[in-house]
């Protein structure tokens, strides 16, 4: 069938903004309780509410947390691990008040912690003492510098809290061994982030639940240790990057023993709590997800036989490392470039693969899906950079003769993070309309080892900017895209990279910033505790490095801007305050370039409400069409654009 020639960008597409938002949910935080499976489902169509869902062996699925409760913790602001379930009793952190609630089956939730500015996450149930061990973040005395601890609470006595470990800046991952005689945990201090340096500690649990005989697992001064877990026979396992790669280890007989050392990453940067990339079939057999060159796989590790074998499954991305194991069932969250994120199960042999829940209810025709091409290009300073290219894909339309497609570069957030190659309709929205999308794992991204991750150390605003800009130029020089119609988009830290690319290079004609940072020193002064010293490693400590902060802040170099810009912001954002986006918009507008600014009420750092997400997608598309000069493929509500 011949395709109809049509201007790139204007192709009619079945991938609508409503399809992206209203037929899509977020999935995560998988767990077992006996034969039942639980997960958290984020629903934009329900105001972004985080709902705990239960799936029983007979195939029945039901919501557990009733409206208006939302199962979401704000520890470290990013939360995670917001519930635990044991013997059909649920304990969850409620978003609106951050109190812990207990919910028996089919009963109304009841709070078990006192009102106040306290946040809880990453809980583990102590069956021997009938208590719950939590990470507590106490904001009651200081919003700017809350106190983090590991505590134990009695769910039968409201307000009863026993402090187990305190004194350091951060804690995560309290884990009790099967005999309930030992507690392991992760801790770290400023200025480190958990991917810079952490410590793994163990202590004995006494009969009354207090700790004694605490000691630190041997580690180097810059080891990032994550995901401690006890095996069924009580051996502590964890992930460490002491060799330059996040690999698996066990601590046995006072020694740290490597398991299957390979050039791969067995975890992700812990922006949220409660990640689990591996679990146990038995004391000697692990099932683990790992990332190699930006692609995720799942394998079985036999510690006794010293063998590692990949499962042959059609998935290349694992959502937040959610891998949960029972002796007869492997539960995980995964996706591929052709399939959306889903909750899946299979037998330990790899047979009987079943899809339990998909993040996307409506499937897009495969002919409309652009499959990413993996590329590596060398930047002008000789460093290789990894990225994924999505080419225009539509079964009914092709570009006009002699025309080259416009480009949208995506700069991921973090910046310590990585892009995903899971089917993402927000990418397919653009490729199905005729755009090329370049998703860049710039230097500093994870999945390529610690050396690649640390290429961003002291170089934020330089390395990421160079890698994104030179990736766009690479595609223009090789004739893949129209070098005069190149745009860049990013959110949060990726929004900063977007703004910095516009201020410090002349590569792009449009930028779309979602809650992006424009003033680095203001960010350092205003941001929350978890990230308050993050910029020490990305740029340098203050006040010694104040000149670097000034020189890398896009807001200070408005005179160098010569392009259009659209900015999106949440009014309640505590991580990147709205005034940063407002100042950038006013500066671009005052220079006479096309500019637009949209601020959503009751949104924070990352949009969760369906109407707002839909509006942002359509507004960006409208803005691009007006600046790049192509016809819209469908009607959208116009936005106000200054200077156009």
N, C-alpha and C positions, 0 to 999 in steps of 0.2 A: 504494500500500500504506500503510495507516494505521500510524502509529508507536505503540508502547506507552508510555503515560505512566509515567514512573519518576523518582524523585528524582535531581536533578542530582548528579553525582559517583558514582552507584552503577550507571551503565549498563554492562552487560557489553560488552567490547570485544575485538576480535581483536589489538589492539596490546598484547601482553604484555611484561613485563620481559625474558623470555627472547628474544623476537623482537628487542627493541632491542639486546640484548647479543650473543647467540650467533650471530645471523645478520647481524651487522654488523661491518665492519672499518673502519679509517681508511686513507685513501689519501693519498699525497703524494710529493714529490721526484721528479718525472718527469724522464727524460733519454733521449737517443738514444745508441746506439753502432752506427754504420752503419745497417743496416735494423732492428735490434732496439730494443725499447722496454723501459725499466726503470722501476720505481717501488718505493717503500717501502710495505709493508702492515702496519699495526698490528692485532694480533689479540688481543682480550680473551680469547678462548677458549684461547689459548696463553700465558696468564700475562702478556699485554700485550707479547709479543715483537714486535720490529720486524723484519720479514722483507723482504729484497731479492728482488724478483720480476722475471723476464724474460719478455717476450712477443715471439715471432718472427713474421715475415711470414706463415708458414703457419698461424698461429692457435694455435700451441702456447704454453702458459704453464707456467712451472716456477719453483719456489723456487730461489734461488741460495745464500743464506746458510743453512747447516745448523743444526739445533738442537745446542747451546744458544746459538749466537751470536745477538746482537741488534744490529741496525744502528742505533745511536742515540748521538749525541754529547751531551755535557753542557756544551759551551762556552756561557757566559752562562746556564747552568742549563737554558735552554729548547732549546738545541741547534739542529738543522736542518742541512741539507746534509751529511749524515753519510756519504756515499759518493761516489765517482766511478768511472766505467768508461770504459776506452779499449782498443780492439783486443781486446775480449773478456776483458780483465783487470780485476778489480774491486779497488778499495781502499776499505775501510770502517772506520769507528770502531765498536769493539765496546763495548757498554754496560757490561759487568761490570768491565772493566779500563781502558777508554778508550784502549787501544792501537790503532794503525792496523794492519790486516791486509791482506795481499795474497791474492787468491784467483784462481788460474787456473781456467778452465772445468773443472768436475767434479773439482776437487782440494780438499784440506783447506786451510782458511785458515792462513796463516803470518804471525806478527807481524813488522812491519818497524820498529817503534819500541820503545824500551826500557821496561821496567816503571817505574812511578813515577806521581806525581800530575800527569800531563800530559793535556791534552785538545786534540783537533784537530777542525777542521770547515772547511767552505767551501773544499775543495781544488780546485785546477785543475792539469791536467797540462801540463807544459812539454815538448812533443815535440822541440823543438830540443836540449834538454840532458838529456832523460830524467829529469827531476826533478819533484817535486810541490810546489806552493806552497800552504801552509795558513795559516789562523788558528790560532795556538797560545795556549792558556791554561795557564800554568804555576802550579800550586798547591803546588809542592814546598817553598817557603820560607814561604808564608803562606796559610792557608785563608781568612783574612778579606780579604786584598787580593792576589789572584793577579796575575801579570804577563801582560799580553796583548801579542802580537807577531804579525808576519807572518814566516813562516819558509819555507825551502826544504829539502826532504829528498831524499836519494838512496835510492830504494826497494831498491837492491841492497846497501846497507850499513846494517846495523841500528845505530840510534843516531846516525847522521850527520845533524846539523841545522845549517843555516846561517841565521843571523838576518839578515833583510832590512830590516825596519822595526820599530822599537820606541821606547819613550819616552812614548807617549800612553796614555791609560787603556783605549781600546778600538779594535779594528780589525775590519773586515769586507770582504767582496766583493773579494778580490784577483782581478784579471782581466788576462790576458795577451792582447795584440793578435795578429792572425793571423800576423804575421811573427815573433812571439816576440822583438820588440825593445823593447817597452814593457810596463810593469806599471802598472795603475791600482788604486786602493784607496780605501776610505772609512775615516775615523777621526773620533773625537770624544773629548771629555774631560768629566769631572765638572765641574759638576753636571748637564750636559745628558744627555738621552736622545736616541736617534737621530732622533726626530721633532721634537726641539727645534732642534738645530743640529749639522750634520756638515760635514766638509771632504772634498773629492775631490782626490786627489793623483795625479800621473803621474810616473814615472821611467823612464830608459833602462835596459834590461837589457843588461849587457855579455856578452861571449862566455862568461865563466865563471859567469854567472847573478847576479852582484852588481849593485847599483843605483848609478846616478849621475845627476846633473842632475835632482834631484827638484824639482817645483814644484806649487803649489796652483792648481786651477782657480778663476778669479775667482768670488767669492760674497759675499753679505752676512753680517752678524754673527749672523743668526738663520735662515739658510737650512737647511732639511733636505734634503740631497741623498742619494739612494738609487739602488740598482740600476744601477751603471755597467756598460756592455756595449759591446764593440767591434763595429762593423759589418763585413761581409765585406771592405770596402775600407779598414779600419783607422781609421774615424772613431769617436770615443768618444761614446756616447749615455748619458744618465742621466735620472733623474726629480728635479725640484726643486720646492719650494713657494714660490719667491721671489715669485710673484704672489698667494699666498694659496691656491693649489691645486697639488697634486702633478701637474705636467704634464711632458711630454717635452721634452728639449733635446738638442742636439748641440754638441760643442766642436770647432770647425773654424777653422783659420787664426788661432788665438789668440783667437777670439771665441765667446761662448756664444750659440747661436741657438735661439730657441723653435720648437717644432714643434706646430702645431695647438693654440694656447692656447684652452682652454675651461674652464668652471666644472665641473670633474670631477676625480676623483682616479685617477691611473694607477698607484697602488701602495697598499699597506697599511702600517701601522706594523710595523717589522721586529722583532717579538718573537722570531722565530727567523731563522736565517741561510739564505741561498740563495734568496730569493724571485725569481721571474721573471715579470713581468706582460706582457712584450713580447719579440718576437724578429723576425728578419729573413727575409723572402722573398728579398730582394736588397739591394744597397747602398742603394737608394732606396725600398724598400717595407717597412714595418713592419706587423706584426699585434700589436695591443695590447688588453688587457682594461682596463676602466675602470669606476669607480663613480660614478654620478650619482644623488643623493638616495636613497642606500641600496640601489640596484639596479645590478647589474653587467651590462655589455655587452661584446661583442667586436667590434672594428672593424679595418679595413685603412687604413693611412695611407700615401699616396703622397707622399713628401717632394718629389720633383721636380715633380709636378703640383699639390702643395699641396691635396690632397683627402683627405677622411676619410669612409669609408663603413662603416656597421654591417652585420655579418652578421645575417641573419634566421634565428636559431636559438632554440629554446624553452628558453633557460637564462638565469637571472638572478643566479647566484652562481658565483664562481670560487674554488676551494679554494686558499688560500694563494698565489694568484697564479701557479699552475703553468701557464705557457704556453710551449711549446717548438715551434720551427719548423724544418722542413727545406724545401728548395726545392719539394718536391712533397707535403708533408704538414704539417698543423697539428695539434698534439697539445695537449690541455688537459684540465683537471679542472674539471667544472662540475656544477651542480645547478639545480633549480627548486623552487618550493613543492610541486609534485606529483611530482617525481622526486628520488631520493637522489643524493648526490655520486657521480660516475662519471668514469672516464677515457675520453675520447672522441677521435676523430680525424676529420678531414675534409680534402677537397681545398682548396687555397688559394682556389678559387672559391666555397667554401661548400657544395659538393655532396658526395655520398657520405659523409654523417655516419654514423659507426659508434661503437657502445659497446664498449669493450674490456674494462672491468671496472667493476662496480658495487659500492659500499660496502655494499649491502644485498642479500642473496641472495633474500629473499622479498618480493614486492610486496604492499602493503596495498591492499585494495579502494578504488578512488577515492572511493566514496561515504562512506568513513570518514575521508577526508583533509580537514582544515580548511585552506582557502587564506587566507593573511593579507590583511587589509585595511590599507592604509597610512593612517595618521592623523597629523595635526599638531594639537597643542593648545597653547594659550597659557597659560603659568604665571602665577601672581599677580603676578610682577615684570615681566611683559610680554614674556618670551622665548618664542619658539616652540620646541616640543620634538617630535621625530619618534619614531614608534613603529609597531609592527605589532600588530594585534589578530587573534587566532584565536578564532573562535566555536565553541561546541559543535557537533559534527558526528558523527552516527551514523544510519545508514539505518533502524535498527529502534526507536530510542527517542527520546522527547521529554520535556521537563520536566513536572512536575506543574502543573496549572492554577494560575496566580497565583504560581508560584515563579520566582525569578530565579536564575541560575547563580552559583556561587562563582567567585572570581577568583584566578588565580595570576599575579603580576607577576614577570618575569624581569629581573634586573639583570646585564648582561654583565660579564665580567672585563676586565682591563686595568689601570686603567680606560680607558687609551688603546687603544681597540679598537672593535668594532661588532658588533651582532647579525647573524645570518645568516638569510636567508629560504629557505635550502635545506631540502628536506624533512627534518624532524628528528622521528624517532619518539618522542623524549623529550617533545616538545611534543604530538604526536598522542596519546600515552598519556593526557594529561589532557583534551584536547578531546573525544576519543572516549568519555570517561566522563562528560562533561557540564560541564567547566570552561571558562571563558573564560581565555585566556592573553594577557597584554599584554607584549610584548617591547620594551623601551624603549631607544632610542638617545639616552640622556640627553646633556645638554651636556657636551662632552669627547669624544664619539664621533667616529670617523673616517667619511669618506664625504661630508661636508658642508662641506669646506674648513677652512683653518687657524683662521679666526675662531671657528667652531663648536667646533673641537677645543680651543681655548684658553679656552673658557668655564669649563673646569674648573681653569684655572691659579689657584692659591691657594684654590680653592673645593671641593676634594674633601671630601665629607662634608656639603656644603651644596647645591651645584648638583645632583648626582646624586640626593641624597635628596629634594629638592624635586620634581625631574622625575618620579621614580618615584611618590612619594606623590600628587602632583597628577594624574598619569595615572590612578591608581586612583580617585581622587575624581571625575575627569571621567567615567569609565565608570559610576560609581555614580549620579552626579547625572543623567546622561542615561538612566538606567534599564536599562543594559545588564547590570549585575551586581548582586548582593546586597551592599550596602555593609556588612553585618554579617558577611560571610564572605569576607574578602579576605586573601590570603596573599602573601608575597614570597619569592623564592628567588634565590640567587646563589652563585657560586663564586669563591674567591680575592678579587680586588678587588671583584667583584660580591657576594661574601659580606660584605665590609665594608659595602657600601652597604645590604645586607639588614639587618645588625645595627644600623647607624646609623639606618635607617628605624624600627626597633623601639624604639630608645632615645630618639630625638629627635622622633618624631611619634606620633600615636595613630591612624594610618590603618589599620594591619593588625592582624589577630587572631592570625596565625601567621607565623613566619619559619622558613625552612630554609636554613641556612648550610653550604656546602661549603668546608672549609678557609678560612674567612673571617677577616679581620683584626679583632680587637677592641681591641688596644692599639697605637696608632700609633707611640709612641716605642719600644716594644719591637720593633716591626717594623723601624724604622730602625736599631736597634742590632744585630738578629739576622740581617737578610737578607743576601743574597749581593751581590757587587760590582756586578753589572749594575744592580741596582735600589737600591743603597745610598744614592744621592742623588736618587732619583726623587721622594721626598716634598718635596725642596726646592722643586720647581715646583708640586706638588699642594697643599702646605700652607705651607711656608716652611722656611728653613734652621734647623738646631739649632746652638747652644742658644737662639738669639734668639727662636725661635717656640715654645718649650716650652709656653707657655700654650695655644696653638692645638692642639698635639698632645693635650694633656690634655683640652681642651674638646670635641674631636671624637672621642675614643676611647669607644666604647660601654661598655667595661668600667668606666669611671668614673662612669657614670650609670645604674647598675642600679636606683636608686630611682625612675627614671622609667619603667621597664618595666612593662607591664601586659598582657602577651600570652604566648602559648605559643611554644616554640622547640625545633627539632630541629637537632642539629649533627653533621656528618660530618667525619672527619679521617683523614689518612694518618700512620701512626706515624713514617715516615721523611721527612716533609716538611721540607725545608731552607729553604723560602721563607716559609711561615707555620708556625712551630713548634706542635706539638700543645698546649702549655700554654695557648695563647691560647683555643682552643676549650674546653679543660677548665675554665678559669677562668670563661668565659661560662656554661657549663652549670651549674656549681656556684652561680653567682650567681642565675641564674633559678630553679633548684631551691630554693634557700634562701628565695626570695621567695614560694614556694608556687604558682607557675604550672606547668602541665604542661611537662615538659622531658625530652628524650632526647639521649643522646650515643653515637655509634658511632665507634670508632677501629679502622681496619683495619691489621693488621700488613703489612709489606713493601709498603706503598703510599707514594707520594710526593705531590707537588703535582699533583693530577689522578689519578683512579683509572684503572688500566689492566687490572685483572684481572676477568674476567667475573663470578665469584661475588660479588665486592665491589660491582661496579656494579649487578648485579641486586638484591643485598640493600639497597643504598641506595635504589633506586627504590621497592621494595616497602615499605621501612620508612617512607619519606616518605608514601606513600599511606595506610598504616595509621595513621600519626600524624594526618594530615589528617582521616581518617574519624572518629577518636575525638574530635577537638576540634570539628570542624564538625558532627558528628552525622549522618552518612549511612552507609548500609550499604556494605560492600565488594562490588565486582563479582565478586571471586574470592577464594579462600582464600590468605592469605599468612601467613608465620610471624610471630606477634606479637613486638613489641619491648617492652622494659621502659620505661614512661613514669612518671617521677616525678610525684607529686601528681595522679594520675588513676586 
